[in-house]
């Protein structure tokens, strides 16, 4: 055999492959490292959500001013509304705009105290004692890139809100000094408020497997409890950002969404945000609406919050922690920024 025979055999076998055109040898496609994606409209959601929030100034290392807040909120599936709510939704159609419809209800309890809670006769230049208990009816429209909310609140401010009972019962249970100045709290008053809010969700920036977006928001509140206009924005970084509109909170803060609708099994994000409020009325500082001579202080017309935290969701559960730094709310307020924490837990069912 010719010594070149093996080489000739190999070349003859390889020839058909070597002669293939270039396009017949595919190169694996790679996803772009950086991309921007519009948020798609939400799919029909057969699940409702229930959220429990707990906020307390001790989580921020203080014990004054906005002392604590508790909220339980339910949001419906994105389904047809009951008859009476359907009528209300139709009346609010122009305000809320298009989107998948949800409705909800909530119960909220908040407590406010001065900086020195051991004085039996509180400093008249310090924040008054007050409790606030109210129920809320909520209508929402979700387009995927915007969430519009109309919230109607009705409740009570004053002794009937049980602020003294709740605070001192908890203090007794954890063996902390009870608060002594509740006899001077705001008097009982019917508390009515209406809140409209729109939160936008920008297209998602993806860098590798990490996403980022912005949540600008605008809020208008009218009522004898609080009247203000607010604007804010939240920056988020993580995965699965299209599941919600931010961490759930109590008003007047950046409240996020009490529901979430995940498109993947696991998601998370860290966030930082801020909100500024122009305040025309705050019953917890201005005092009772139709009573003269009660406790009050001179409120500041502009208040700002800075918020940072973390949200994690897995299957049908979501957990969130927010830390808030709030500027002074009235003239003569001592101690500078107020700091408090907020914990939120949501379950889909």
C-alpha positions in Angstrom: 0.0 0.0 0.0 1.2 3.5 -0.9 2.2 5.3 2.3 -0.1 8.2 1.3 -3.2 6.0 1.1 -4.4 6.6 4.7 -4.2 10.3 4.1 -6.1 10.1 0.8 -8.8 8.0 2.5 -9.2 10.6 5.3 -9.4 13.5 2.9 -12.0 11.7 0.8 -14.2 11.1 3.9 -13.8 14.7 5.1 -14.4 16.3 1.7 -18.3 16.4 1.8 -18.1 18.2 5.2 -15.4 20.6 4.1 -17.3 21.5 1.0 -20.5 22.5 2.9 -21.5 26.2 2.6 -20.8 28.3 5.6 -24.4 28.9 6.5 -24.9 25.2 7.0 -22.7 25.3 10.1 -24.9 27.0 12.7 -23.4 29.1 15.5 -25.3 29.0 18.8 -27.2 32.2 19.3 -26.5 34.2 22.5 -29.0 36.4 24.3 -27.9 40.1 24.5 -26.1 41.0 27.7 -28.1 44.2 28.1 -31.7 44.6 27.0 -34.8 46.8 27.7 -38.2 45.1 27.8 -41.7 46.6 28.1 -43.7 45.1 30.9 -46.5 43.0 29.3 -50.2 43.4 30.5 -51.1 41.3 33.5 -52.6 37.9 32.8 -56.0 37.1 34.3 -55.3 36.3 38.0 -57.6 33.8 39.7 -55.9 34.3 43.1 -56.6 36.9 45.7 -54.0 38.2 48.2 -54.0 39.0 51.9 -51.3 41.2 53.4 -50.4 41.9 57.0 -48.2 45.0 57.8 -46.6 45.9 61.0 -44.8 49.2 61.5 -43.1 50.4 64.6 -40.6 53.1 65.6 -38.7 50.7 67.9 -37.5 49.0 64.7 -35.8 52.2 64.0 -34.4 52.6 67.5 -36.8 55.3 68.7 -40.1 55.6 70.6 -41.8 58.8 69.5 -44.1 60.5 67.0 -45.4 57.9 64.6 -45.3 55.1 67.2 -46.9 52.1 65.4 -49.2 51.0 62.7 -50.9 47.7 61.8 -52.7 46.9 58.6 -54.6 43.9 57.2 -55.5 44.2 53.5 -57.2 41.9 51.1 -57.2 42.2 47.3 -59.5 40.3 45.0 -58.6 38.2 42.0 -58.7 40.1 38.7 -62.3 39.2 38.2 -65.7 40.7 37.7 -66.8 43.1 40.5 -69.9 42.6 42.7 -72.9 44.7 41.7 -72.5 47.7 43.9 -68.8 48.0 43.3 -69.3 47.6 39.6 -71.4 50.8 39.7 -68.8 52.6 41.7 -66.1 51.4 39.3 -68.1 52.7 36.3 -68.3 56.1 37.9 -64.6 56.2 38.5 -63.8 54.9 35.0 -62.4 58.2 33.7 -60.3 58.7 36.8 -58.8 55.1 37.0 -58.4 54.5 33.2 -58.0 51.1 31.6 -56.5 47.9 33.1 -57.3 44.7 34.8 -59.7 45.4 37.7 -59.2 44.4 41.3 -61.0 45.5 44.5 -60.1 45.2 48.1 -60.7 46.0 51.7 -58.5 46.8 54.6 -58.4 47.5 58.4 -55.8 49.9 59.7 -54.8 51.0 63.2 -52.2 53.7 63.9 -50.8 55.4 67.1 -49.1 58.8 67.5 -47.3 60.0 70.6 -45.1 62.9 71.7 -41.3 62.4 72.3 -41.7 62.2 76.1 -44.3 59.6 76.9 -43.7 59.5 80.7 -45.1 63.0 81.4 -48.7 62.9 82.6 -49.2 66.5 81.4 -47.6 66.4 77.9 -45.6 69.3 76.5 -48.1 71.5 74.6 -45.4 72.2 71.9 -45.0 68.5 71.2 -47.0 66.2 69.0 -50.4 65.3 70.5 -51.4 61.8 71.5 -53.8 60.2 68.9 -55.1 56.9 67.8 -56.7 56.2 64.3 -58.8 53.2 63.4 -60.4 52.9 60.0 -61.6 50.6 57.3 -60.8 51.1 53.6 -62.5 50.1 50.4 -60.2 50.0 47.3 -60.6 49.9 43.6 -57.6 49.3 41.3 -56.8 49.1 37.6 -53.5 47.4 36.5 -52.2 47.7 32.9 -48.8 46.1 33.7 -47.1 49.5 33.3 -49.4 51.5 35.6 -51.4 50.8 38.7 -54.3 53.3 39.5 -55.9 53.2 42.9 -59.0 54.8 44.4 -59.3 54.3 48.2 -62.2 55.3 50.4 -61.5 55.4 54.1 -63.9 55.7 57.1 -63.1 55.4 60.8 -62.5 57.3 64.0 -59.8 59.4 65.6 -59.8 59.7 69.3 -60.3 57.5 72.4 -62.7 55.3 70.3 -59.8 54.3 68.2 -58.3 52.5 71.3 -54.8 53.9 70.9 -54.2 54.0 74.7 -55.6 50.5 75.2 -53.5 48.9 72.4 -50.2 50.7 73.3 -50.3 50.1 77.0 -51.5 46.5 76.7 -48.5 45.8 74.5 -46.2 47.6 76.8 -47.6 45.6 79.8 -47.1 42.3 77.9 -43.5 43.0 77.0 -42.8 44.7 80.4 -42.1 48.2 79.1 -43.1 51.4 80.9 -46.6 52.3 80.1 -47.4 55.7 78.4 -48.9 58.2 80.8 -50.3 61.1 78.8 -53.2 59.6 76.9 -55.8 61.7 78.9 -54.8 64.6 76.7 -55.3 62.8 73.4 -57.4 64.2 70.5 -61.2 63.8 71.1 -63.4 61.4 69.2 -64.1 62.5 65.6 -65.4 60.7 62.5 -62.5 60.2 60.2 -63.2 60.3 56.4 -60.7 60.4 53.6 -60.3 59.7 49.9 -57.0 58.8 48.3 -56.2 58.6 44.6 -52.8 57.2 43.5 -51.1 56.3 40.2 -47.9 54.3 40.2 -46.0 53.8 36.9 -43.6 51.0 36.1 -40.9 51.8 33.6 -39.6 49.3 31.0 -37.3 46.7 32.6 -33.5 47.1 32.1 -31.9 43.6 32.1 -28.1 43.2 32.5 -27.3 39.5 32.4 -29.8 37.9 34.8 -30.4 41.1 36.9 -33.3 43.5 36.3 -33.8 47.1 37.2 -36.7 49.6 36.9 -38.3 52.7 38.4 -41.7 53.2 40.0 -42.7 56.9 39.8 -45.9 57.7 41.7 -48.3 60.5 42.3 -50.8 60.7 45.2 -53.7 63.0 46.1 -55.5 62.7 49.5 -58.6 64.7 50.6 -60.4 64.5 53.9 -60.6 65.8 57.5 -57.8 63.4 58.5 -55.2 64.3 55.9 -55.2 66.5 52.8 -52.0 66.4 50.8 -50.4 66.0 47.4 -47.3 63.8 47.0 -44.8 62.6 44.4 -42.2 59.9 44.7 -40.1 57.4 42.9 -38.6 54.0 43.8 -35.6 52.4 42.2 -35.5 48.5 42.2 -32.8 45.9 41.4 -33.4 42.2 41.4 -35.4 39.5 39.6 -39.1 39.1 38.9 -39.8 42.8 39.3 -43.1 42.5 37.3 -44.7 40.7 40.2 -45.7 43.8 42.1 -45.5 47.6 42.4 -43.3 47.8 45.4 -43.3 46.8 49.1 -46.6 47.1 50.9 -46.8 49.9 53.4 -49.3 52.1 55.4 -50.2 55.5 54.1 -49.1 58.3 53.7 -45.9 56.6 52.6 -45.0 55.0 49.3 -47.5 52.1 49.7 -46.5 49.7 46.9 -49.1 47.1 46.2 -51.0 44.9 48.7 -51.2 42.2 46.0 -48.5 40.5 43.9 -48.8 38.4 40.7 -45.5 36.5 40.1 -44.6 35.2 36.6 -41.8 33.0 38.0 -41.5 30.8 41.1 -38.9 32.9 42.9 -38.1 36.6 42.8 -36.4 39.2 44.9 -35.3 42.9 44.8 -33.7 45.5 46.8 -35.0 49.0 46.6 -34.5 52.7 47.6 -37.0 55.4 47.1 -38.2 58.8 48.3 -41.5 60.7 48.5 -42.2 64.4 49.1 -45.6 65.6 50.4 -47.2 69.1 50.4 -49.5 68.9 53.4 -52.6 71.1 53.8 -54.3 69.2 56.6 -53.0 66.7 59.2 -55.4 66.0 62.0 -52.6 64.5 64.1 -50.8 67.8 64.1 -53.6 70.4 63.5 -55.9 68.9 66.1 -59.6 68.1 66.0 -61.5 69.6 63.1 -64.5 71.0 64.8 -63.2 71.6 68.3 -61.2 74.6 69.6 -58.7 74.6 72.3 -57.6 70.9 71.9 -53.9 69.8 71.6 -52.2 70.9 68.3 -48.8 72.0 67.0 -47.7 74.1 64.0 -47.2 71.6 61.2 -44.6 71.9 58.5 -46.1 72.2 55.0 -43.5 70.0 53.3 -42.5 66.5 54.5 -40.2 63.9 52.9 -39.6 60.2 53.3 -36.6 58.2 52.3 -37.1 54.4 52.2 -34.9 51.4 51.6 -35.5 47.7 51.9 -35.8 44.2 50.5 -38.6 42.1 49.0 -38.5 38.3 48.5 -41.3 36.2 47.0 -41.5 32.5 46.5 -44.5 30.7 45.0 -47.5 32.2 46.7 -45.7 34.0 49.5 -44.0 37.4 49.7 -42.0 39.0 52.6 -40.9 42.6 52.7 -38.9 44.9 55.0 -38.8 48.7 54.6 -36.8 51.2 56.6 -38.0 54.7 56.6 -36.4 58.0 57.5 -38.9 60.9 57.8 -38.2 64.6 58.0 -39.6 66.9 60.7 -43.4 67.2 60.5 -43.9 70.2 62.8 -42.0 73.3 63.9 -40.1 72.7 67.2 -39.9 68.9 66.6 -36.9 67.6 68.6 -34.7 64.8 67.5 -34.4 65.5 63.8 -35.3 62.6 61.4 -37.7 60.0 62.6 -36.7 56.4 61.8 -39.0 53.4 61.8 -39.3 50.0 60.2 -42.1 48.2 58.3 -42.6 44.5 57.9 -45.1 43.1 55.3 -46.1 39.5 54.6 -48.4 38.6 51.7 -50.1 35.2 50.9 -51.9 34.4 47.6 -54.9 32.0 47.9 
